[in-house]
Amino acid sequence: MTDIKEMVIVSGKGGTGKTSIAAALTSLFKDKVIADCDVDAANLHIIITPEEVVSQKEFIGGKKARINLDRCIQCNVCRDVCRYDAISEKFVVDPVSCEGCGACYYLCPAKAIDFTPQLAGYCYICRTPLNESFVFAELLPGEENSGKLVAEVRNEAREEAKKRDTGLILIDGPPGIGCPVISSLTGVNFALIVTEPTPTGVHDLKRICDLINHFKIKAAVVVNKSDINPDYVEEIKRYCENEGLTYLGEIPYDSKITEAQKNMTTILDFAPDSEASRAIKEIHKKIQKILEDV
């Protein structure tokens, strides 16, 4: 059995180009399983374009209220206690507005409210054009428990890696530092942080680094769109040096990345000789060396 290593790509904030870089790295790493853990807004599959959905699994999330009108005495208690205005004047629950707190269920004097787990999304196991396993998921509108669904994606990716005797799971993590990010980070071998040279980029880089340090995960930093503000690139370098973080390099702003996305492909496949492609290839070499030692 091959020793499976897990690498997650995170960003601390949206818009840094994390998924574009993750997609490009999938073109360079061999012997891998790909997982998109940005379940609130999964889009890696748009670029990777899997050829076949091997299996689709339902994800059961939190509970939702539903009023049985045959038992309802229209006392209005449920509407009074609902903080989310999810119950109409006709005592019908809006499943999108309902937060599943259960207040109406527990306080209904007529016991007219059912409170049961609901379908919250789907997890897909796919095959890519290169016959690799790709796992992603999507939450239905208004649903929660994205951290739990991230864990489901990672579990399925591990099972695929075991079946295929694959040495690496490459994870495109969610942006930010919330529950889905924590679920994406826990237990991984290495985290690649993608940031940008802007005030918010630096601010959120520090937040994601604090989170990664909490879990004692080896991490390295890449600055995307590096030429838009060289002063902030220098600030990020100083921060990495002070914090003992590995600084892997920079990827310049390249409009060809946007063109590649429009063509539903990676920058490496669309423009392999572009500046951005060359930079990503150099970063990939450095990541490979790091993965050998973790």
C-alpha positions as CSV (number, residue, x, y, z in Angstrom):
1,M,0.0,0.0,0.0
2,T,1.4,3.4,-1.0
3,D,1.8,6.0,1.7
4,I,-0.8,8.6,1.0
5,K,0.0,12.2,1.5
6,E,-2.6,15.0,1.5
7,M,-1.9,18.5,0.2
8,V,-4.4,21.3,0.5
9,I,-4.4,24.6,-1.3
10,V,-6.0,27.4,0.8
11,S,-6.1,31.2,0.5
12,G,-7.6,32.9,3.6
13,K,-9.8,35.0,1.3
14,G,-11.6,34.6,-2.0
15,G,-10.3,36.0,-5.3
16,T,-6.6,35.2,-4.9
17,G,-6.6,32.7,-7.8
18,K,-6.4,29.6,-5.6
19,T,-8.6,27.4,-7.8
20,S,-6.8,28.5,-10.9
21,I,-3.5,27.5,-9.4
22,A,-4.9,24.3,-8.0
23,A,-6.2,23.3,-11.4
24,A,-2.8,24.0,-12.9
25,L,-1.1,21.9,-10.4
26,T,-3.4,19.0,-11.2
27,S,-1.8,19.0,-14.7
28,L,1.7,18.6,-13.2
29,F,1.3,16.1,-10.3
30,K,1.0,12.5,-11.3
31,D,-0.3,9.5,-9.3
32,K,-3.0,11.6,-7.5
33,V,-6.6,11.9,-6.5
34,I,-8.2,15.3,-6.8
35,A,-10.7,16.7,-4.3
36,D,-12.6,20.0,-4.4
37,C,-13.5,20.9,-0.8
38,D,-15.0,24.3,-1.6
39,V,-18.5,22.7,-1.3
40,D,-20.3,26.1,-1.0
41,A,-19.1,27.1,-4.4
42,A,-17.4,24.1,-6.1
43,N,-16.0,25.1,-9.5
44,L,-12.8,23.0,-10.0
45,H,-14.9,20.6,-12.1
46,I,-15.5,23.3,-14.6
47,I,-11.8,23.4,-15.5
48,I,-11.0,19.7,-15.0
49,T,-14.2,18.6,-16.8
50,P,-14.6,15.0,-15.6
51,E,-15.7,12.6,-18.3
52,E,-17.9,10.3,-16.1
53,V,-19.7,10.5,-12.8
54,V,-18.9,7.1,-11.2
55,S,-21.2,7.5,-8.3
56,Q,-23.4,10.2,-6.7
57,K,-24.1,10.1,-3.0
58,E,-26.7,12.1,-1.1
59,F,-25.6,14.2,1.8
60,I,-28.0,14.5,4.7
61,G,-27.5,17.7,6.7
62,G,-29.3,19.3,9.6
63,K,-33.0,19.0,10.5
64,K,-35.8,21.2,9.1
65,A,-39.2,21.9,10.5
66,R,-42.4,20.9,8.6
67,I,-45.9,21.6,10.0
68,N,-48.5,18.9,9.8
69,L,-51.6,21.0,9.0
70,D,-53.9,18.2,10.0
71,R,-52.6,18.5,13.6
72,C,-52.0,22.2,13.6
73,I,-54.3,24.2,15.9
74,Q,-53.1,27.6,14.5
75,C,-52.2,28.9,17.9
76,N,-49.4,31.0,16.4
77,V,-46.7,29.8,19.0
78,C,-44.4,28.6,16.2
79,R,-44.6,31.9,14.3
80,D,-43.9,33.9,17.6
81,V,-40.8,31.9,18.5
82,C,-39.3,31.7,15.0
83,R,-36.5,34.2,14.8
84,Y,-36.1,33.7,11.1
85,D,-39.6,34.5,9.9
86,A,-39.6,31.1,8.2
87,I,-43.3,30.3,8.9
88,S,-46.0,31.9,6.8
89,E,-49.4,33.0,7.9
90,K,-50.8,29.8,6.5
91,F,-48.3,27.8,8.7
92,V,-46.1,26.6,5.9
93,V,-42.4,26.5,6.6
94,D,-40.0,28.0,4.1
95,P,-37.1,25.4,3.9
96,V,-34.6,28.0,2.8
97,S,-35.4,30.4,5.6
98,C,-35.6,27.7,8.3
99,E,-32.3,27.4,10.2
100,G,-33.2,24.1,11.9
101,C,-33.1,25.6,15.4
102,G,-36.0,23.4,16.6
103,A,-37.7,26.1,18.7
104,C,-41.1,25.6,17.0
105,Y,-40.8,21.8,17.3
106,Y,-40.1,21.9,21.0
107,L,-42.7,24.6,21.9
108,C,-45.6,23.5,19.7
109,P,-48.5,22.5,22.1
110,A,-50.2,20.4,19.5
111,K,-47.1,18.4,18.6
112,A,-47.9,19.3,15.0
113,I,-44.4,19.9,13.8
114,D,-42.1,17.2,12.3
115,F,-38.4,17.9,12.7
116,T,-36.3,15.5,10.6
117,P,-33.0,15.4,8.7
118,Q,-33.1,16.8,5.2
119,L,-31.2,16.3,2.0
120,A,-28.6,19.0,2.0
121,G,-26.4,18.2,-1.0
122,Y,-24.6,15.6,-3.1
123,C,-21.1,14.2,-3.3
124,Y,-19.8,13.1,-6.7
125,I,-17.0,10.6,-7.5
126,C,-15.8,11.2,-11.1
127,R,-13.2,10.1,-13.6
128,T,-11.1,12.7,-15.4
129,P,-10.0,12.5,-19.0
130,L,-6.7,11.1,-17.7
131,N,-8.6,8.3,-15.8
132,E,-7.9,9.9,-12.4
133,S,-10.3,10.0,-9.5
134,F,-11.9,13.4,-8.8
135,V,-14.2,14.0,-5.9
136,F,-16.3,17.1,-5.3
137,A,-19.6,18.1,-3.7
138,E,-22.3,20.7,-3.7
139,L,-24.6,22.0,-1.1
140,L,-28.2,22.8,-2.0
141,P,-29.2,26.5,-1.7
142,G,-29.7,27.6,1.8
143,E,-28.2,24.4,3.4
144,E,-25.5,24.3,6.0
145,N,-23.1,21.7,7.5
146,S,-20.5,22.5,4.8
147,G,-17.7,21.4,7.2
148,K,-19.4,18.0,7.5
149,L,-19.7,17.7,3.7
150,V,-16.0,18.7,3.3
151,A,-15.2,15.7,5.6
152,E,-17.3,13.5,3.4
153,V,-15.4,14.6,0.3
154,R,-12.1,13.9,2.0
155,N,-13.2,10.5,3.2
156,E,-14.3,9.6,-0.3
157,A,-11.0,10.9,-1.7
158,R,-9.1,8.7,0.8
159,E,-11.1,5.6,-0.3
160,E,-10.3,6.3,-3.9
161,A,-6.6,6.8,-3.2
162,K,-6.6,3.4,-1.4
163,K,-8.4,1.7,-4.2
164,R,-6.0,3.1,-6.8
165,D,-2.9,2.8,-4.6
166,T,-2.3,6.5,-5.2
167,G,0.4,8.5,-3.4
168,L,-1.2,11.9,-3.2
169,I,-4.5,13.6,-2.6
170,L,-4.6,17.1,-4.0
171,I,-7.2,19.2,-2.3
172,D,-8.6,22.5,-3.4
173,G,-9.8,24.0,-0.1
174,P,-12.4,26.7,0.5
175,P,-11.5,30.4,1.0
176,G,-11.5,32.0,4.4
177,I,-10.8,30.5,7.8
178,G,-14.2,29.1,8.8
179,C,-15.5,25.6,9.5
180,P,-15.1,24.3,5.9
181,V,-11.5,25.4,5.9
182,I,-10.8,23.8,9.3
183,S,-12.3,20.6,7.9
184,S,-10.1,20.8,4.9
185,L,-6.9,21.4,6.9
186,T,-7.1,18.9,9.7
187,G,-4.8,16.0,9.2
188,V,-3.1,17.1,6.0
189,N,0.6,16.8,5.4
190,F,1.1,20.1,3.7
191,A,-0.8,23.4,3.0
192,L,0.0,25.7,0.1
193,I,-1.2,29.2,0.9
194,V,-2.1,31.4,-2.1
195,T,-2.2,35.1,-1.4
196,E,-2.2,38.4,-3.3
197,P,-0.2,41.6,-2.8
198,T,-3.0,43.7,-1.4
199,P,-3.9,45.0,2.1
200,T,-6.7,42.4,2.5
201,G,-4.4,39.7,1.0
202,V,-1.8,40.4,3.7
203,H,-4.4,40.6,6.5
204,D,-6.1,37.3,5.5
205,L,-2.7,35.6,5.0
206,K,-1.9,36.2,8.6
207,R,-5.3,34.8,9.7
208,I,-4.9,31.6,7.7
209,C,-1.4,31.2,8.9
210,D,-2.5,31.5,12.6
211,L,-5.1,28.7,11.8
212,I,-2.5,26.5,10.2
213,N,0.0,27.0,13.0
214,H,-2.7,25.9,15.5
215,F,-2.9,22.6,13.7
216,K,0.9,22.4,13.4
217,I,0.8,21.8,9.6
218,K,3.8,22.4,7.4
219,A,2.9,25.3,5.0
220,A,4.4,27.4,2.3
221,V,3.3,30.7,0.6
222,V,2.8,31.7,-3.0
223,V,2.0,35.2,-4.1
224,N,-0.3,35.4,-7.1
225,K,-0.7,38.5,-9.3
226,S,2.6,39.5,-7.8
227,D,3.4,42.4,-10.1
228,I,0.3,44.5,-9.2
229,N,1.9,45.8,-6.1
230,P,5.6,45.0,-5.5
231,D,5.6,46.7,-2.1
232,Y,3.1,44.3,-0.6
233,V,5.1,41.4,-2.1
234,E,8.1,42.6,0.0
235,E,5.9,42.8,3.0
236,I,4.7,39.2,2.5
237,K,8.3,38.1,2.1
238,R,9.2,39.8,5.4
239,Y,6.2,38.2,7.1
240,C,7.2,34.7,5.9
241,E,10.8,35.2,7.1
242,N,9.7,36.4,10.5
243,E,7.2,33.5,10.9
244,G,9.5,30.8,9.6
245,L,7.3,30.1,6.6
246,T,8.6,28.8,3.3
247,Y,8.3,31.3,0.5
248,L,7.9,29.5,-2.7
249,G,7.7,32.4,-5.2
250,E,5.5,34.5,-7.2
251,I,3.1,34.2,-10.2
252,P,2.7,37.3,-12.2
253,Y,-0.6,38.7,-13.3
254,D,-1.5,37.1,-16.7
255,S,-4.6,37.7,-18.7
256,K,-4.2,34.4,-20.3
257,I,-5.4,32.7,-17.1
258,T,-8.8,34.4,-17.6
259,E,-8.8,33.2,-21.3
260,A,-7.9,29.7,-20.1
261,Q,-10.9,29.7,-17.7
262,K,-13.2,30.9,-20.5
263,N,-12.0,27.9,-22.5
264,M,-12.5,25.6,-19.4
265,T,-8.9,24.5,-19.2
266,T,-5.8,25.3,-17.1
267,I,-3.2,27.9,-18.0
268,L,-0.6,25.2,-18.4
269,D,-2.7,23.5,-21.2
270,F,-3.9,26.8,-22.7
271,A,-0.6,28.7,-22.7
272,P,2.3,26.4,-21.5
273,D,5.0,29.0,-22.3
274,S,3.3,32.0,-20.6
275,E,5.0,33.7,-17.7
276,A,2.4,32.4,-15.3
277,S,2.8,28.8,-16.6
278,R,6.6,29.0,-16.2
279,A,6.2,30.3,-12.6
280,I,3.8,27.6,-11.7
281,K,6.1,24.9,-13.0
282,E,8.9,26.2,-10.8
283,I,6.7,26.3,-7.8
284,H,5.6,22.7,-8.5
285,K,9.2,21.5,-8.4
286,K,9.6,23.1,-5.0
287,I,6.4,21.6,-3.7
288,Q,7.6,18.1,-4.8
289,K,10.7,18.4,-2.7
290,I,8.6,19.5,0.3
291,L,6.3,16.6,-0.1
292,E,9.2,14.2,-0.1
293,D,10.1,15.3,3.4
294,V,6.7,15.5,5.1
